[in-house]
Amino acid sequence: MLDQMMIVAADQSTRAYQALESVSQNLGNYNTWGYKAIRFDQFIRPDGNMDIVKRTDHSCGATFITRRELDIALNGPGYIQVTRPDGSIAYTRNGSFAKNTQGFIVDNFGNMVGTGIQIPARYDKVVIDPDGTVKLREVPAGDLKEIGHINIVNFTNPEGLKAIGNNLLVATGESGDPQKVKDHHLIQQGYLESSNVSVNSAVEDILRLNAGVIGNLRVIKAVDDIYKEAIQLRQ
């Protein structure tokens, strides 16, 4: 019985520390555009003990105006497709884009937006319509011409997406295949989406988890003290 109490307390402490790591990650990415917070749900296992499962909160963050013509925010659910240097596809909500040395629109880590949208060295203006159509005006008062399209996709189960770092996600069997969002008006040019991390919730989580860790450590110490007393009595 005492052994089981110590095992359960140690197990709960380990899981609490893992949850604290997620909270720390959330706070560390509070100012990361488009970052989605990790949350954890507690449930009772069949053996009666508490367990924690990590989940990603894919709700939208607030949008902020930047007035940069290559910045975009999504006003609703969905993900921007980017092509990584190795040719693989990933997805992001971070619409902080720029033009690389070859003129392609890329994210902060050099991944191409879509399959490649190229802008000439000299131009007057880029317009990104709410439906993702990218238009270019080469000279002042000139006509806008379409040069590409930013596709928005969604998934049957977004929580099944796998984070691979740099605020990028990839599809998995659990997420399902990407489904192109048609006839949408989700894109806001000149805006960026903030993270959806709640500092208040993070502080509450830290206090609650810390209290749980302290309680479990007290249980471990109490059991240890009982064993020490038992050994002394035997002597």
C-alpha positions in Angstrom: 0.0 0.0 0.0 2.7 2.5 0.9 4.8 1.5 -2.1 1.8 2.2 -4.3 1.2 5.6 -2.7 4.8 6.6 -3.4 4.6 5.3 -7.0 1.4 7.2 -7.7 2.8 10.4 -6.1 6.0 10.2 -8.1 4.1 9.6 -11.3 1.8 12.5 -10.7 4.8 14.8 -10.0 6.4 13.7 -13.2 3.3 14.5 -15.2 2.9 17.8 -13.5 6.5 18.8 -14.5 5.7 17.8 -18.1 2.6 20.0 -18.0 4.8 22.9 -16.6 7.1 22.5 -19.5 4.2 23.1 -21.9 3.1 26.1 -19.9 6.6 27.5 -20.1 6.6 26.9 -23.9 3.4 28.8 -24.2 4.7 31.8 -22.3 8.0 31.7 -24.3 5.9 32.0 -27.5 3.5 34.6 -26.3 4.8 37.1 -28.8 5.2 34.6 -31.7 2.8 35.4 -34.5 0.2 32.7 -35.1 1.5 30.4 -32.3 -1.1 28.0 -31.0 -1.0 27.3 -27.3 -0.6 23.8 -25.8 -3.2 23.0 -23.2 -3.6 19.9 -21.1 -6.7 18.1 -20.0 -6.9 16.0 -16.8 -8.8 12.8 -16.7 -9.2 9.8 -14.4 -7.6 6.6 -15.6 -9.4 3.2 -15.1 -7.1 2.6 -12.1 -8.5 5.7 -10.4 -5.4 7.8 -10.8 -5.3 11.2 -12.5 -3.6 11.6 -15.9 -2.8 14.5 -18.2 -3.1 14.6 -22.0 -1.6 17.4 -24.0 -3.7 19.1 -26.7 -3.2 22.1 -29.0 -5.6 25.0 -28.9 -6.3 25.9 -32.6 -8.6 28.8 -31.8 -7.8 32.1 -33.6 -5.7 34.8 -31.9 -6.3 38.5 -32.1 -5.2 40.3 -35.3 -3.0 43.4 -35.3 -2.5 45.9 -38.1 1.1 46.1 -39.5 0.5 47.8 -42.9 3.2 45.7 -44.4 2.0 44.5 -47.8 3.3 40.9 -47.4 1.9 40.4 -43.9 -1.4 38.5 -43.9 -3.7 37.2 -41.1 -6.4 34.6 -41.4 -9.8 35.8 -40.3 -11.1 32.3 -39.4 -10.0 28.6 -39.3 -7.4 27.3 -41.8 -3.7 27.1 -42.5 -1.3 28.6 -45.0 0.6 26.1 -47.1 4.4 26.6 -47.4 7.0 24.6 -49.3 10.2 23.7 -47.3 13.6 23.7 -48.9 13.5 19.9 -49.3 10.2 20.1 -51.2 8.0 18.9 -48.4 4.8 20.7 -47.5 4.0 22.2 -44.1 1.4 24.5 -42.7 1.4 27.7 -40.6 -0.7 30.5 -39.2 2.2 32.9 -39.1 1.7 35.2 -42.0 4.8 37.3 -41.5 6.2 37.0 -45.0 8.9 38.7 -47.0 10.7 38.5 -50.4 13.9 36.5 -50.6 16.9 37.2 -52.9 15.2 35.3 -55.7 12.0 37.4 -55.4 9.9 34.6 -53.9 7.5 35.2 -51.0 8.8 33.3 -48.0 8.2 33.0 -44.3 10.7 33.9 -41.6 12.6 30.6 -42.1 12.9 30.7 -45.9 10.0 28.4 -46.7 8.2 29.4 -49.9 4.5 30.4 -49.6 2.5 28.0 -51.6 4.5 26.4 -54.3 6.3 29.7 -55.2 5.0 33.2 -55.8 7.7 35.4 -57.4 7.9 39.2 -57.3 10.2 41.2 -59.6 13.0 43.3 -58.2 11.2 46.5 -59.1 7.5 47.0 -58.7 5.0 49.6 -57.4 2.6 47.6 -55.3 1.5 44.1 -54.3 -2.2 43.5 -53.5 -3.4 40.3 -51.7 -7.1 39.8 -52.0 -9.2 38.2 -49.2 -9.5 35.1 -51.4 -5.7 34.7 -51.6 -5.2 36.1 -55.1 -1.9 37.9 -55.3 -1.7 40.8 -57.7 1.2 43.0 -58.8 1.3 46.5 -60.2 4.6 47.1 -61.8 4.4 50.9 -62.3 2.3 53.6 -60.6 -1.2 53.9 -62.1 -0.6 50.6 -64.0 -2.9 47.7 -64.1 -2.9 45.0 -61.5 -2.1 41.5 -62.8 -2.4 38.2 -61.0 1.0 36.6 -60.2 -0.1 33.8 -57.9 -2.5 32.5 -55.3 -2.1 31.8 -51.6 -4.1 28.6 -50.8 -5.8 28.1 -47.5 -6.4 24.5 -46.3 -8.1 22.9 -43.4 -8.2 19.5 -41.8 -10.9 17.2 -40.4 -9.0 17.0 -37.1 -6.6 19.9 -36.7 -5.5 18.6 -33.3 -3.9 15.7 -35.2 -1.4 18.0 -36.9 2.2 17.5 -35.8 4.4 20.4 -34.8 7.9 20.2 -36.3 9.3 23.5 -35.0 9.5 27.0 -36.4 5.8 27.3 -35.9 5.2 24.8 -38.6 2.8 21.8 -38.7 2.6 18.8 -40.9 -0.3 16.5 -41.7 -0.6 13.1 -40.1 -3.0 10.1 -40.3 -4.9 11.6 -37.3 -5.3 15.0 -38.9 -6.4 13.7 -42.2 -5.4 15.1 -45.6 -5.5 18.8 -46.3 -8.7 20.1 -47.8 -8.5 23.3 -49.8 -10.9 26.0 -48.5 -12.8 27.2 -51.5 -14.5 30.6 -52.2 -13.2 32.0 -48.9 -12.5 35.6 -47.9 -10.2 34.8 -44.9 -7.1 36.8 -45.8 -6.4 40.2 -44.3 -3.5 42.0 -46.0 -1.4 44.2 -43.7 -2.3 42.3 -40.6 -0.8 39.6 -38.4 -2.4 37.1 -36.0 -1.1 37.1 -32.5 -0.6 33.9 -30.4 -3.7 32.6 -28.6 -1.7 32.2 -25.3 -3.5 33.6 -22.3 -1.1 34.8 -19.7 -3.7 34.7 -16.9 -4.6 31.1 -17.7 -0.9 30.2 -17.8 -0.3 31.8 -14.3 -3.3 29.8 -13.0 -1.9 26.6 -14.5 1.5 27.2 -12.9 0.0 27.8 -9.4 -2.3 24.8 -9.7 0.5 22.5 -11.0 2.9 23.8 -8.4 0.5 23.1 -5.6 0.0 19.5 -7.0 3.7 18.9 -7.1 4.2 20.2 -3.5 1.3 17.9 -2.3 2.8 14.9 -4.0 6.3 15.6 -2.6 4.8 15.7 0.9 3.2 12.3 0.3 6.5 10.9 -0.8 8.3 12.4 2.2 5.5 11.1 4.6 5.9 7.6 3.2 9.6 7.8 3.4 9.4 8.9 7.1 7.1 5.9 7.8 9.7 3.5 6.3 12.5 5.1 8.4 10.5 4.7 11.6 9.7 1.1 10.7 13.4 0.4 10.2 14.3 2.0 13.5 11.7 -0.1 15.3 13.1 -3.3 13.8 16.5 -2.4 15.0 
